[in-house]
């Protein structure tokens, strides 16, 4: 199978209908045979190392401020008859950060900042949990290797005063907080995606939905489908380049969106076929056709992150979309695709069903537009917003030189 066919399968799944992940054990590829190993770009590694160095510098500035201004925050804690040495509670860290700098406008922002440090391994949960929790009973430590915690708090305080100028320390702190504040939303999103889908709150689902608006692979999907996806997406990450996500001939179990990183696509006989990058997707064809995997997918760089939709959810959403989709076909081709949506009556007295235009040929879009205007004029409903959308965007797909003759055809002069 060629990747042109794969792209066609992707279009088939969307069908202009709308559809476009767990740290797993990994399989590493070898150099045997003609399968090429992923190439990791030196420039990319250099940029990642530069960012990691900046995060470490920011974390050290935050740690110095913590020891300087509230040295008693790091202490032994007891919980359920067990003692945890030299740690802070998640809630206290958030409280301290909120008081430290007024640029943190919500607790979730502060949680996001601490999550950045957890993701970088600069602070660790006493039970090695991956998510930062804003709770009294969840404890975290700064790592000994990075912060030199062989010093007592008083020694560290004295060291800070004797080796650093206070103004410089304050500047470094503000610079570090600014960086962590910028990175916080992505870390917070990763934390939400790591949750089991059944444990996500309504606020969590809204955060995921907003992220989906910016992902290329699902840009063509309707809002209803993106909301369904937000409820079932699973986060999957692979730490090492060369990890095999699945092999050619395997049974298809999931659809993947590349959230961070890139993958190589390899087939028997052809070797490397193409490389897919952030925002692109793969794995639909085997699910749509209930067929074996047509290629091998291998992570091309370290720390690749994916959003995964498992087959059961994929098929269910596809069926839901198809059940609410109306297609008008001419000569075997779809010329107009409508999707059924629910809207609440004014006053909240019930729901109304209506069909929203998803795609179509310019001529059929115009024809449907004119019918919609007629219906809305004769009824009491407001004109469908898509009418305005058509008038504002028609120049892209139906210039005035085509629109005017088409209108004359619809309204012939006698």
C-alpha positions as CSV (number, residue, x, y, z in Angstrom):
1,X,0.0,0.0,0.0
2,X,1.3,3.5,-0.8
3,X,1.0,6.4,1.5
4,X,-1.2,8.0,-1.1
5,X,-3.7,5.2,-0.3
6,X,-3.2,5.9,3.4
7,X,-4.0,9.6,2.8
8,X,-7.1,8.5,0.9
9,X,-8.1,6.3,3.8
10,X,-7.8,9.3,6.1
11,X,-10.1,11.2,3.8
12,X,-12.4,8.2,3.8
13,X,-12.6,8.3,7.6
14,X,-13.4,11.9,7.7
15,X,-15.7,11.2,4.8
16,X,-16.3,14.9,5.0
17,X,-18.2,13.5,8.0
18,X,-15.9,14.6,10.7
19,X,-13.6,12.2,12.6
20,X,-10.0,12.6,12.8
21,X,-2.7,8.5,23.8
22,X,0.2,5.1,29.4
23,X,3.8,4.9,29.3
24,X,4.2,1.6,27.4
25,X,6.8,-1.1,27.2
26,X,8.9,-0.4,24.1
27,X,10.3,-2.5,21.3
28,X,13.6,-1.3,20.0
29,X,14.7,-1.9,16.4
30,X,18.0,-3.3,15.5
31,X,20.4,-2.6,12.6
32,X,19.8,-6.0,11.0
33,X,18.2,-6.0,7.5
34,X,17.5,-3.0,5.5
35,X,15.3,-1.1,7.9
36,X,16.8,2.3,8.5
37,X,17.2,3.6,12.0
38,X,15.6,7.0,12.8
39,X,17.8,10.0,12.3
40,X,17.9,12.5,15.2
41,X,18.9,15.9,14.1
42,X,21.8,17.5,16.1
43,X,20.1,20.9,15.8
44,X,17.0,19.6,17.4
45,X,19.0,18.0,20.2
46,X,20.8,21.2,20.8
47,X,17.6,23.2,21.1
48,X,16.1,20.6,23.5
49,X,19.2,20.8,25.6
50,X,19.1,24.6,25.6
51,X,15.5,24.5,26.8
52,X,16.3,21.9,29.5
53,X,19.2,24.1,30.7
54,X,16.9,27.1,30.9
55,X,14.3,25.1,32.9
56,X,17.0,23.9,35.3
57,X,18.2,27.5,35.8
58,X,14.6,28.6,36.5
59,X,14.1,25.7,38.9
60,X,17.3,26.6,40.8
61,X,16.1,30.2,41.1
62,X,12.7,29.0,42.5
63,X,14.4,26.6,44.9
64,X,16.8,29.4,46.2
65,X,13.8,31.7,46.7
66,X,11.9,28.9,48.6
67,X,14.9,28.2,50.9
68,X,15.5,32.0,51.4
69,X,11.9,33.0,52.1
70,X,10.3,29.9,53.6
71,X,13.0,27.4,54.7
72,X,10.6,25.5,56.9
73,X,8.5,24.4,54.0
74,X,10.9,21.5,53.2
75,X,10.6,19.2,56.2
76,X,9.8,15.6,57.2
77,X,6.1,14.7,56.8
78,X,4.0,11.9,58.3
79,X,1.0,10.4,56.5
80,X,-0.7,7.1,57.3
81,X,2.0,6.1,59.8
82,X,4.8,6.6,57.3
83,X,7.4,9.4,57.4
84,X,8.5,11.1,54.2
85,X,11.9,12.8,54.5
86,X,12.5,16.4,53.5
87,X,9.6,17.2,51.2
88,X,6.8,19.7,50.6
89,X,3.1,19.1,50.0
90,X,1.6,19.9,46.7
91,X,-0.9,22.4,48.2
92,X,1.8,24.2,50.1
93,X,4.0,24.6,47.0
94,X,1.0,26.1,45.1
95,X,0.1,28.4,48.0
96,X,3.7,29.6,48.3
97,X,3.9,30.3,44.6
98,X,0.6,32.2,44.5
99,X,1.9,34.4,47.3
100,X,5.3,34.8,45.8
101,X,4.2,36.3,42.5
102,X,0.9,37.9,41.5
103,X,1.4,36.9,37.9
104,X,-0.2,33.5,38.8
105,X,-3.9,34.3,38.5
106,X,-5.2,30.8,39.3
107,X,-4.1,27.7,41.1
108,X,-4.2,25.8,37.9
109,X,-1.4,28.1,36.5
110,X,0.7,27.3,39.5
111,X,0.0,23.6,39.2
112,X,1.1,23.9,35.5
113,X,4.4,25.4,36.6
114,X,5.2,22.7,39.1
115,X,4.2,20.1,36.5
116,X,6.9,21.5,34.2
117,X,9.5,20.7,36.9
118,X,7.9,17.2,37.5
119,X,8.1,16.5,33.8
120,X,11.8,17.5,33.7
121,X,12.6,15.3,36.8
122,X,13.6,18.3,38.9
123,X,11.0,17.6,41.5
124,X,9.7,14.1,42.2
125,X,6.6,12.7,43.9
126,X,7.6,10.5,46.9
127,X,5.7,7.6,45.2
128,X,7.0,8.5,41.7
129,X,3.6,9.6,40.4
130,X,3.8,11.5,37.1
131,X,1.1,14.2,37.8
132,X,1.4,17.1,40.2
133,X,-1.4,17.2,42.7
134,X,-2.6,20.4,44.5
135,X,-3.2,18.4,47.8
136,X,-2.0,18.4,51.4
137,X,-1.4,14.6,51.3
138,X,0.7,14.5,48.1
139,X,4.4,15.1,48.8
140,X,7.3,16.2,46.5
141,X,11.0,16.6,46.8
142,X,13.6,18.6,44.9
143,X,16.1,16.1,43.4
144,X,19.4,15.8,45.2
145,X,21.5,15.6,42.1
146,X,20.4,19.0,40.7
147,X,19.9,21.0,43.9
148,X,22.7,19.7,46.2
149,X,20.4,18.8,49.0
150,X,23.2,17.5,51.2
151,X,23.1,21.0,52.7
152,X,20.7,21.7,55.5
153,X,18.2,24.5,55.0
154,X,20.2,26.9,57.2
155,X,23.5,26.1,55.3
156,X,21.7,26.6,52.0
157,X,20.3,30.0,53.2
158,X,23.8,31.1,54.3
159,X,25.3,29.9,51.0
160,X,22.6,31.9,49.1
161,X,23.4,35.1,50.9
162,X,27.2,34.9,50.7
163,X,27.5,33.9,47.0
164,X,24.6,35.7,45.2
165,X,23.7,39.3,44.8
166,X,20.1,39.8,45.9
167,X,19.1,41.9,42.9
168,X,20.6,39.4,40.5
169,X,18.7,36.6,42.3
170,X,15.5,38.5,42.0
171,X,16.0,39.1,38.3
172,X,16.8,35.4,37.8
173,X,13.7,34.4,39.8
174,X,11.4,36.6,37.7
175,X,13.0,35.4,34.5
176,X,12.6,31.8,35.6
177,X,9.0,32.3,36.7
178,X,8.2,33.9,33.3
179,X,9.6,30.9,31.4
180,X,7.8,28.4,33.6
181,X,4.5,30.3,33.3
182,X,4.8,30.1,29.5
183,X,5.4,26.4,29.6
184,X,2.7,25.7,32.2
185,X,-0.3,25.3,29.9
186,X,1.3,22.5,27.9
187,X,2.4,20.7,31.0
188,X,-1.1,21.1,32.4
189,X,-2.5,19.7,29.3
190,X,-0.2,16.7,29.4
191,X,-1.2,16.1,33.0
192,X,-4.9,16.1,32.0
193,X,-4.3,13.7,29.1
194,X,-2.5,11.3,31.4
195,X,-5.7,10.9,33.4
196,X,-7.9,7.9,32.6
197,X,-10.7,9.3,30.3
198,X,-13.3,8.3,32.9
199,X,-11.6,10.5,35.5
200,X,-11.6,13.7,33.5
201,X,-13.7,16.6,34.7
202,X,-15.8,18.9,32.5
203,X,-13.1,21.5,32.8
204,X,-10.5,18.9,31.7
205,X,-12.5,18.1,28.6
206,X,-12.8,21.7,27.7
207,X,-9.0,22.1,27.9
208,X,-8.5,19.1,25.6
209,X,-11.1,20.4,23.2
210,X,-9.4,23.8,22.9
211,X,-6.1,22.0,22.1
212,X,-7.8,19.9,19.4
213,X,-8.7,23.2,17.6
214,X,-5.0,23.7,16.9
215,X,-4.1,20.2,15.7
216,X,-3.9,19.7,11.9
217,X,-5.2,16.1,11.9
218,X,-8.6,17.1,13.3
219,X,-8.9,20.6,11.9
220,X,-11.6,19.5,9.5
221,X,-13.8,17.8,12.1
222,X,-17.0,19.3,13.5
223,X,-17.1,20.6,17.1
224,X,-19.3,17.7,18.1
225,X,-16.8,15.1,17.0
226,X,-13.9,17.0,18.6
227,X,-15.8,17.0,21.9
228,X,-16.3,13.2,21.6
229,X,-12.6,12.8,20.9
230,X,-11.7,14.9,23.9
231,X,-13.6,12.4,26.1
232,X,-11.7,9.3,24.8
233,X,-8.2,10.4,23.8
234,X,-5.4,8.5,25.6
235,X,-1.9,9.9,26.1
236,X,0.9,7.7,25.0
237,X,4.6,8.5,25.2
238,X,7.8,6.8,24.2
239,X,11.1,7.9,25.7
240,X,13.6,6.6,23.1
241,X,14.0,7.0,19.4
242,X,13.7,3.8,17.5
243,X,10.7,2.5,19.4
244,X,8.3,0.5,17.2
245,X,4.7,1.6,17.7
246,X,3.4,-1.2,15.5
247,X,4.7,-3.4,12.7
248,X,3.5,-4.1,9.2
249,X,1.0,-7.0,9.4
250,X,0.0,-6.3,13.0
251,X,-3.7,-6.2,13.9
252,X,-5.0,-2.6,13.9
253,X,-6.0,-1.5,17.4
254,X,-5.7,2.3,17.5
255,X,-5.5,5.5,15.6
256,X,-2.7,7.9,16.4
257,X,-2.1,11.7,16.3
258,X,1.4,12.9,16.7
259,X,1.4,15.5,19.4
260,X,5.1,15.9,19.9
261,X,8.0,14.5,17.8
262,X,8.0,12.6,14.5
263,X,7.9,9.0,13.2
264,X,9.3,7.1,10.2
265,X,6.9,5.1,8.0
266,X,8.6,1.9,6.7
267,X,7.2,-0.9,4.5
268,X,8.6,-4.2,3.4
269,X,10.7,-3.9,0.2
270,X,10.6,-0.1,0.1
271,X,12.2,0.7,3.4
272,X,11.6,4.3,4.5
273,X,8.5,5.6,2.7
274,X,7.9,9.0,4.5
275,X,8.3,10.8,7.8
276,X,5.3,12.2,9.7
277,X,5.5,15.2,12.0
278,X,3.6,16.9,14.8
279,X,-0.1,17.4,14.0
280,X,-0.2,14.5,11.5
281,X,-1.9,11.2,12.1
282,X,-1.6,7.5,11.1
283,X,-3.3,4.2,11.7
284,X,-6.8,4.8,10.4
285,X,-6.7,2.5,7.4
286,X,-6.5,-0.8,9.4
287,X,-9.4,0.3,11.6
288,X,-11.7,1.5,8.7
289,X,-11.0,-1.6,6.6
290,X,-10.5,-4.0,9.6
291,X,-7.2,-5.0,7.9
292,X,-3.7,-5.6,9.1
293,X,-1.3,-2.7,9.5
294,X,0.1,-1.7,6.1
295,X,3.4,-0.3,7.4
296,X,5.7,-0.2,10.4
297,X,5.8,3.0,12.4
298,X,9.0,3.9,14.3
299,X,9.6,6.9,16.6
300,X,12.2,9.1,15.0
301,X,13.3,11.0,18.1
302,X,13.4,10.8,21.9
303,X,10.3,11.7,23.9
304,X,7.6,11.3,21.3
305,X,4.1,12.0,22.5
306,X,0.9,10.7,20.8
307,X,-2.8,11.1,21.2
308,X,-4.4,7.7,20.7
309,X,-8.0,6.7,20.0
310,X,-8.6,3.0,20.5
311,X,-10.5,1.0,17.9
312,X,-13.8,0.6,19.9
313,X,-14.1,4.4,20.5
314,X,-13.0,5.1,16.9
315,X,-15.7,2.9,15.4
316,X,-18.4,4.2,17.8
317,X,-17.7,7.8,16.9
318,X,-17.6,6.9,13.3
319,X,-21.0,5.3,13.5
320,X,-22.4,8.2,15.5
321,X,-21.2,10.6,12.8
322,X,-22.6,8.5,10.0
323,X,-25.9,8.1,11.8
324,X,-26.2,11.9,12.0
325,X,-24.9,12.6,8.5
326,X,-27.0,13.2,5.4
327,X,-25.3,12.9,2.0
328,X,-26.6,14.1,-1.3
329,X,-24.9,12.2,-4.2
330,X,-24.9,12.8,-7.9
331,X,-23.3,10.4,-10.3
332,X,-21.8,8.5,-7.4
333,X,-20.1,11.5,-5.8
334,X,-21.1,13.4,-2.7
335,X,-22.1,16.9,-3.6
336,X,-23.5,18.0,-0.3
337,X,-22.9,16.7,3.3
338,X,-25.0,17.8,6.2
339,X,-24.7,16.9,9.9
340,X,-27.5,16.8,12.4
341,X,-27.0,19.0,15.4
342,X,-29.1,19.7,18.5
343,X,-29.8,23.2,19.7
344,X,-31.8,24.4,22.8
345,X,-34.9,26.4,22.3
346,X,-35.1,29.9,23.7
347,X,-36.1,29.7,27.3
348,X,-34.7,26.2,27.6
349,X,-38.0,24.6,26.8
350,X,-36.5,21.7,24.7
351,X,-34.2,20.8,21.9
352,X,-34.4,21.5,18.2
353,X,-32.7,19.4,15.6
354,X,-31.2,21.0,12.6
355,X,-28.7,20.1,9.9
356,X,-25.4,22.0,9.5
357,X,-23.5,22.2,6.3
358,X,-20.2,20.3,6.5
359,X,-19.0,20.3,2.8
360,X,-20.2,20.3,-0.7
361,X,-19.7,21.5,-4.2
362,X,-20.0,25.3,-4.7
363,X,-23.1,24.9,-6.8
364,X,-24.9,22.7,-4.2
365,X,-23.7,25.0,-1.4
366,X,-25.4,27.9,-3.2
367,X,-28.5,26.0,-3.9
368,X,-28.8,24.9,-0.2
369,X,-28.1,28.5,0.9
370,X,-31.0,29.8,-1.1
371,X,-33.3,27.1,0.2
372,X,-32.2,27.9,3.7
373,X,-32.9,31.6,3.2
374,X,-36.4,30.9,1.9
375,X,-37.2,28.6,4.9
376,X,-35.9,31.1,7.4
377,X,-37.7,34.0,5.8
378,X,-41.0,32.1,6.0
379,X,-40.4,30.9,9.6
380,X,-39.5,32.4,12.9
381,X,-35.9,31.1,13.3
382,X,-32.9,33.3,12.9
383,X,-30.9,32.9,9.7
384,X,-28.4,30.1,10.0
385,X,-24.9,31.5,10.7
386,X,-23.5,29.5,7.8
387,X,-25.3,31.9,5.5
388,X,-23.1,34.7,6.7
389,X,-20.1,32.4,6.5
390,X,-20.9,31.7,2.8
391,X,-21.2,35.4,2.0
392,X,-17.9,36.2,3.7
393,X,-15.9,33.4,2.2
394,X,-17.4,32.5,-1.2
395,X,-14.6,34.4,-3.0
396,X,-12.3,31.5,-2.0
397,X,-14.2,28.8,-3.7
398,X,-16.8,30.6,-5.8
399,X,-15.6,34.0,-7.2
400,X,-18.1,36.6,-8.2
401,X,-17.7,35.7,-11.9
402,X,-19.1,32.2,-11.0
403,X,-21.5,33.3,-8.4
404,X,-23.4,35.8,-10.5
405,X,-24.2,33.3,-13.4
406,X,-25.2,30.7,-10.8
407,X,-27.6,33.2,-9.2
408,X,-29.1,34.0,-12.6
409,X,-29.6,30.3,-13.1
410,X,-31.5,30.1,-9.9
411,X,-33.5,33.2,-10.6
412,X,-33.9,33.4,-14.4
413,X,-35.1,36.7,-15.9
414,X,-38.3,36.4,-17.9
